[in-house]
Amino acid sequence: MSRVTMERSGLAGAVRRILGGALLLGLAACSTLNPTAPHLYTLTPRASVAPGPKADWQLLVETPAAAAGIDTPRIALARTPTSLDYFADVSWADRAPNMVQGLIVQTFEDSGRIVSVGRDTVGLRSDYVLKSELRDFQAEYATPGAALPDRVHVRLSAKLVAMPRRTIEAGETFEASAPVRGRSFTDVVAAFDQALGQVTGELVSWSLSQRFRPSGS
């Protein structure tokens, strides 16, 4: 092997060792910055929908709009009416508005009272679009100085918009609070389930009570 070849081989080996060391340092830094992943939670509310005739119109459900403090996977906690914090080491499995959108669609489907319903991202034609704004979605301290949050508060404003005219046909706001009945975080999640279940049930019952005609009829 020539001297030039040996020098090139040695240089290549040195470069590989340097890159390998840099990679190990990078992985170690990532491990230090993210020592543990948050525990993920999802909601499975039991929404009760009022009985009634089947709607003969098709509906798409948009992702609810929300303020930045709620439009996040982090689980919100309000210690005062003017402050917003988050629980440590826990998170929703998705951004709160995305999770609420999926549960609204599921509640419509489980009711068996509508011809067709889906997320607006599926790109299907619809007679109406459900637009909404998630205004409250947090655990709250109703009692000043309490060690743990007392309740969960959910508030959702909704509008049914006729397509393709994009005119607002009906609007309503739905709100519920549910007590936190224990001292563990699973009790907080159970309160979210209860409050959101009441809101989605009332929202779907209200929507299906509207007497619309399919577009083009």
C-alpha positions as CSV (number, residue, x, y, z in Angstrom):
1,M,0.0,0.0,0.0
2,S,1.4,3.4,-1.0
3,R,2.1,6.2,1.5
4,V,-0.7,8.3,-0.1
5,T,-3.2,5.5,0.2
6,M,-2.3,4.9,3.9
7,E,-2.7,8.5,4.7
8,R,-6.1,8.7,3.0
9,S,-7.2,5.5,4.9
10,G,-6.1,7.0,8.2
11,L,-7.9,10.3,7.5
12,A,-11.1,8.4,6.6
13,G,-10.9,6.5,9.9
14,A,-10.4,9.6,11.9
15,V,-13.4,11.3,10.2
16,R,-15.6,8.2,11.0
17,R,-14.5,8.3,14.7
18,I,-15.2,12.0,14.9
19,L,-18.7,11.6,13.4
20,G,-19.4,8.7,15.6
21,G,-18.5,10.6,18.7
22,A,-20.6,13.6,17.6
23,L,-23.6,11.3,17.1
24,L,-23.2,9.8,20.6
25,L,-22.9,13.3,22.1
26,G,-26.1,14.3,20.3
27,L,-28.0,11.3,21.5
28,A,-26.8,11.9,25.1
29,A,-27.9,15.6,24.9
30,C,-31.3,14.5,23.6
31,S,-31.6,12.1,26.5
32,T,-30.7,14.8,29.0
33,L,-33.2,17.3,27.5
34,N,-36.1,14.7,27.3
35,P,-35.5,12.3,30.2
36,T,-39.1,11.1,30.3
37,A,-42.1,11.3,27.9
38,P,-45.4,12.6,29.3
39,H,-48.2,10.1,30.1
40,L,-50.8,10.3,27.3
41,Y,-54.5,10.4,27.9
42,T,-57.6,10.3,25.7
43,L,-61.3,10.8,26.4
44,T,-64.2,8.4,25.9
45,P,-67.3,10.3,27.0
46,R,-70.7,8.7,27.1
47,A,-72.9,11.2,25.4
48,S,-76.7,10.9,25.6
49,V,-78.5,12.0,22.4
50,A,-82.3,12.7,22.5
51,P,-84.4,10.3,20.4
52,G,-86.0,11.6,17.3
53,P,-86.4,11.3,13.5
54,K,-83.4,10.7,11.3
55,A,-82.0,13.8,9.6
56,D,-82.0,13.6,5.8
57,W,-79.1,16.0,5.3
58,Q,-75.4,15.4,5.2
59,L,-73.0,17.1,7.6
60,L,-69.2,17.9,7.9
61,V,-67.7,18.8,11.2
62,E,-64.9,21.3,11.3
63,T,-62.1,21.3,13.8
64,P,-63.2,23.7,16.6
65,A,-61.3,27.0,16.7
66,A,-59.6,27.7,20.0
67,A,-57.3,30.1,21.7
68,A,-53.6,29.2,21.8
69,G,-53.8,28.2,25.5
70,I,-56.3,25.5,24.6
71,D,-55.2,24.6,21.1
72,T,-52.5,22.3,22.4
73,P,-52.0,18.7,23.6
74,R,-51.2,20.0,27.1
75,I,-53.9,19.6,29.7
76,A,-55.0,23.0,30.9
77,L,-55.4,24.0,34.5
78,A,-56.9,27.4,35.6
79,R,-55.9,28.4,39.2
80,T,-57.7,31.7,38.9
81,P,-60.2,33.2,36.4
82,T,-57.4,35.2,34.7
83,S,-54.6,32.6,34.6
84,L,-53.9,29.4,32.7
85,D,-51.4,26.7,33.6
86,Y,-50.8,23.0,32.6
87,F,-50.5,19.7,34.5
88,A,-47.0,18.4,34.5
89,D,-45.9,15.1,33.0
90,V,-49.3,14.4,31.3
91,S,-50.7,15.3,27.9
92,W,-53.7,14.6,25.7
93,A,-53.0,12.1,22.8
94,D,-53.8,14.9,20.3
95,R,-54.5,18.6,20.3
96,A,-57.6,19.3,22.3
97,P,-59.7,20.7,19.3
98,N,-58.8,17.7,17.2
99,M,-59.8,15.3,19.9
100,V,-63.1,17.2,20.4
101,Q,-63.9,17.1,16.7
102,G,-63.4,13.4,16.6
103,L,-65.7,12.9,19.5
104,I,-68.4,15.1,18.0
105,V,-68.4,13.0,14.8
106,Q,-68.5,9.8,16.9
107,T,-71.5,11.1,18.8
108,F,-73.4,11.9,15.6
109,E,-72.5,8.4,14.2
110,D,-73.5,6.6,17.4
111,S,-76.9,8.4,17.4
112,G,-77.9,6.6,14.2
113,R,-80.0,9.7,13.4
114,I,-78.1,11.2,10.4
115,V,-77.6,10.1,6.8
116,S,-73.9,11.0,6.6
117,V,-71.4,12.8,8.9
118,G,-67.6,13.2,8.8
119,R,-64.7,15.4,9.4
120,D,-64.3,18.3,7.0
121,T,-60.9,17.1,6.0
122,V,-62.4,14.1,4.1
123,G,-63.4,16.5,1.3
124,L,-66.9,15.1,0.7
125,R,-69.9,17.2,-0.4
126,S,-72.2,18.2,2.5
127,D,-75.5,20.1,2.9
128,Y,-74.3,21.7,6.2
129,V,-71.0,22.4,8.0
130,L,-70.8,22.5,11.8
131,K,-68.4,25.3,12.8
132,S,-67.5,25.7,16.5
133,E,-65.2,27.4,18.9
134,L,-63.9,25.7,22.0
135,R,-63.9,28.5,24.6
136,D,-63.3,26.5,27.8
137,F,-61.5,23.2,28.2
138,Q,-59.7,23.1,31.5
139,A,-59.7,21.9,35.1
140,E,-60.5,24.7,37.6
141,Y,-60.0,25.7,41.2
142,A,-63.5,26.7,42.2
143,T,-62.4,27.0,45.9
144,P,-59.6,29.5,46.6
145,G,-56.6,27.8,48.2
146,A,-57.7,24.3,47.4
147,A,-54.9,21.7,47.0
148,L,-56.5,20.1,43.9
149,P,-58.8,21.4,41.2
150,D,-62.5,21.1,42.1
151,R,-64.0,20.8,38.7
152,V,-63.6,20.6,34.9
153,H,-65.3,23.3,32.7
154,V,-66.1,22.8,29.0
155,R,-67.8,25.4,26.8
156,L,-68.4,25.1,23.1
157,S,-70.1,27.7,20.7
158,A,-71.5,26.1,17.5
159,K,-73.0,27.3,14.2
160,L,-74.7,25.3,11.5
161,V,-73.8,26.7,8.1
162,A,-75.7,25.9,4.9
163,M,-73.7,24.9,1.9
164,P,-72.8,26.1,-0.7
165,R,-74.5,29.4,0.3
166,R,-72.4,29.6,3.5
167,T,-75.3,31.2,5.4
168,I,-75.6,30.6,9.2
169,E,-78.9,28.7,9.8
170,A,-78.7,28.2,13.6
171,G,-76.3,28.9,16.5
172,E,-76.0,27.9,20.1
173,T,-73.6,27.7,23.0
174,F,-73.2,24.6,25.1
175,E,-71.6,24.5,28.6
176,A,-71.0,22.0,31.4
177,S,-69.0,21.6,34.6
178,A,-68.2,18.4,36.3
179,P,-66.8,17.8,39.8
180,V,-63.4,16.1,40.3
181,R,-64.5,13.3,42.7
182,G,-61.1,12.1,43.8
183,R,-57.4,13.0,44.4
184,S,-55.8,11.2,41.5
185,F,-55.3,12.5,37.9
186,T,-57.6,9.8,36.6
187,D,-60.4,11.5,38.5
188,V,-59.6,14.7,36.6
189,V,-59.8,12.8,33.3
190,A,-63.2,11.3,34.4
191,A,-64.5,14.8,35.0
192,F,-63.4,15.9,31.5
193,D,-65.3,12.8,30.2
194,Q,-68.4,13.8,32.1
195,A,-68.4,17.5,31.1
196,L,-67.5,16.9,27.4
197,G,-70.1,14.1,27.2
198,Q,-72.8,16.4,28.4
199,V,-71.7,19.1,25.9
200,T,-71.4,16.8,22.9
201,G,-74.7,15.1,23.7
202,E,-76.6,18.5,23.9
203,L,-74.8,19.7,20.8
204,V,-75.8,16.7,18.7
205,S,-79.3,16.7,20.0
206,W,-79.7,20.4,19.1
207,S,-78.2,19.9,15.7
208,L,-80.5,17.0,14.8
209,S,-83.5,18.9,16.0
210,Q,-83.1,21.5,13.3
211,R,-85.5,21.0,10.4
212,F,-83.4,21.6,7.4
213,R,-83.9,20.6,3.8
214,P,-80.9,19.2,1.8
215,S,-79.3,21.7,-0.5
216,G,-80.8,21.7,-4.0
217,S,-84.2,20.5,-2.7
